[in-house]
Amino acid sequence: MPDTASASPDVRPFLDRLEHLPIGLFAAVMGLGGLTLATLRLEHHFGWQAGASVALLLLAAAVFAALATLYAIKGLRFPEAVAAEWCHPVKLAFFPTLSISLILLGTAAFQLAPAVGAPLWAIGTLLQGVLTLAVVSMWIHAAHYEAPHLNPAWFIPAVGNVLVPLVAAPLGLIEIAWLFLSVGLVFWLVLLTLVFNRLVFHHPMPAHLLPTLCILVAPPAVAFLAYVGLNGGVDGFARILYYPGLFFFALVVIQAPKLVRLPFALSWWAYSFPLAALTVATLVMAETLPSAPLAWLGIALYLLLVAVVGVLVWRTVKAFAAGKVLQPHP
């Protein structure tokens, strides 16, 4: 470990606590990036000028830069802690939140400034491909994984793959788009079967992981957006992708009385991006059909998303201020 004598007395305790900075905190960037894309879609829906979306994109980018810097410091000072997260059967699935954050930032920026968004997207896509192979390889070779370790967070690598076509298709990289979409869809179906087997036939998930149930919404919603972009419209298969996302959202809503009683944890950020993905998918569905009921549903989902992200930002800042975030966690 590098010598910390040169660090000021005020900074050193904070740097030492970075050992406990979780990789899953990048889910906050996913939530902010998802809100940015939803805002862009709402502005498009009503013909508004991009204003709020630009501010949100800058905020998401700033949060990503701060977290990336802090996690890089953690990697340099506490490489064993990063290795422990990588070998952890639950935390491993959160490593692609890093690449997904870059893809989301690139996707949002691409709609506003393609020359900026495309390189960000390309870096995120390359990293997503590497992390997908690495994570799946770990799943195959790890000897200490058991069924209770499985939870909806394992969908995260699949979600990252189905995001890639959102920019690949407009760039004309059609085969790249289909490559990532097909891989994401196949792993979504495989993991969906495994996750439901775990939920139904094994002990209930720990309370702090219950918010990850919302991740069930994300893969079909994002896959719908990717497929519609490649297909050029809504057909029967697009509907098969969209409506399961709506069903899983309803399933999560039914669990809401139990979920709201849980003590706050960073896993609550799992509510944000899936809700954003369903919001965008609903607005796209409403515009493509067109459908007034779906348009109203999309607006309602957007308002809910804003409220959820607002609460998450407030609770996260409050937890940081109280020193409850950079603490050891099982």
Rosetta blueprint (number, residue, H / E / L):
1 M L
2 P L
3 D L
4 T L
5 A L
6 S L
7 A L
8 S L
9 P L
10 D L
11 V L
12 R H
13 P H
14 F H
15 L H
16 D H
17 R H
18 L H
19 E H
20 H H
21 L L
22 P L
23 I H
24 G H
25 L H
26 F H
27 A H
28 A H
29 V H
30 M H
31 G H
32 L H
33 G H
34 G H
35 L H
36 T H
37 L H
38 A H
39 T H
40 L H
41 R H
42 L H
43 E H
44 H H
45 H H
46 F H
47 G L
48 W L
49 Q L
50 A L
51 G L
52 A H
53 S H
54 V H
55 A H
56 L H
57 L H
58 L H
59 L H
60 A H
61 A H
62 A H
63 V H
64 F H
65 A H
66 A H
67 L H
68 A H
69 T H
70 L H
71 Y H
72 A H
73 I H
74 K H
75 G H
76 L H
77 R H
78 F L
79 P H
80 E H
81 A H
82 V H
83 A H
84 A H
85 E H
86 W H
87 C H
88 H L
89 P L
90 V L
91 K H
92 L H
93 A H
94 F H
95 F L
96 P H
97 T H
98 L H
99 S H
100 I H
101 S H
102 L H
103 I H
104 L H
105 L H
106 G H
107 T H
108 A H
109 A H
110 F H
111 Q H
112 L H
113 A L
114 P H
115 A H
116 V H
117 G H
118 A H
119 P H
120 L H
121 W H
122 A H
123 I H
124 G H
125 T H
126 L H
127 L H
128 Q H
129 G H
130 V H
131 L H
132 T H
133 L H
134 A H
135 V H
136 V H
137 S H
138 M H
139 W H
140 I H
141 H H
142 A L
143 A L
144 H L
145 Y L
146 E L
147 A H
148 P H
149 H H
150 L L
151 N L
152 P H
153 A H
154 W H
155 F H
156 I H
157 P H
158 A H
159 V H
160 G H
161 N H
162 V H
163 L H
164 V L
165 P H
166 L H
167 V H
168 A H
169 A L
170 P L
171 L L
172 G L
173 L L
174 I H
175 E H
176 I H
177 A H
178 W H
179 L H
180 F H
181 L H
182 S H
183 V H
184 G H
185 L H
186 V H
187 F H
188 W H
189 L H
190 V H
191 L H
192 L H
193 T H
194 L H
195 V H
196 F H
197 N H
198 R H
199 L H
200 V H
201 F H
202 H L
203 H L
204 P L
205 M L
206 P L
207 A H
208 H H
209 L H
210 L H
211 P H
212 T H
213 L H
214 C H
215 I H
216 L H
217 V H
218 A H
219 P H
220 P H
221 A H
222 V H
223 A H
224 F H
225 L H
226 A H
227 Y H
228 V H
229 G H
230 L H
231 N H
232 G L
233 G L
234 V L
235 D L
236 G H
237 F H
238 A H
239 R H
240 I H
241 L H
242 Y H
243 Y H
244 P H
245 G H
246 L H
247 F H
248 F H
249 F H
250 A H
251 L H
252 V H
253 V H
254 I H
255 Q H
256 A H
257 P H
258 K H
259 L H
260 V L
261 R L
262 L L
263 P L
264 F L
265 A L
266 L H
267 S H
268 W H
269 W H
270 A H
271 Y H
272 S H
273 F H
274 P H
275 L H
276 A H
277 A H
278 L H
279 T H
280 V H
281 A H
282 T H
283 L H
284 V H
285 M H
286 A H
287 E H
288 T H
289 L L
290 P L
291 S L
292 A H
293 P H
294 L H
295 A H
296 W H
297 L H
298 G H
299 I H
300 A H
301 L H
302 Y H
303 L H
304 L H
305 L H
306 V H
307 A H
308 V H
309 V H
310 G H
311 V H
312 L H
313 V H
314 W H
315 R H
316 T H
317 V H
318 K H
319 A H
320 F H
321 A H
322 A L
323 G L
324 K L
325 V L
326 L L
327 Q L
328 P L
329 H L
330 P L
